[in-house]
Amino acid sequence: LSAGIAFICAAMFLIAAAFNGQWFICALLLLFMGSVLGFLCFNFPPATIFMGDGGSMVLGFILAALTIRTTYYESGRPWYAVLMPLFVTAVPLYDLVIVCTLRMMKGRSPMQGDTNHFSHRLIRHGFSKRGAVLVIYAVTLATGITAPLLARVDGISAVLLAIQLAGVLFVIGILERVGEHTQ
């Protein structure tokens, strides 16, 4: 799951870097995407290799470093282009917030692991592991695909894109609550 999400996020960051003519970042993102895709060949369900927490942390670190290195704002461009990484990573951030909230509501540390991540909740709702992964890939693509446009739209359009993003996350939240299965 994390490798596919990282690939989709990197693809959106690649588009943004290409829009800005940041060719070195584009090259690094392409290398990153190639390595993740090579891993995914053996990791997509049913997986034969696994990366674990250490691998997913490395993916997140590399994406974060490349995101910081990318320039989203330039003179004459709208300020809200800097929000582009939040659009791209909306699904992982949604999962982080929901999981931490659920853990704290149960009186547990937000750092203590459990099976309340978005993928686990989808599986409890009846999705197969492969189906849950594909749904999360699709939602990540749906929330991130418009992100590179933030640097190219006016204020009203940016607000509409933000409303679209919030709407997608809101619908996910509602659908997760329907027929809630508890563990």
Disulfide bonds with the S-S distance in Angstrom:
none
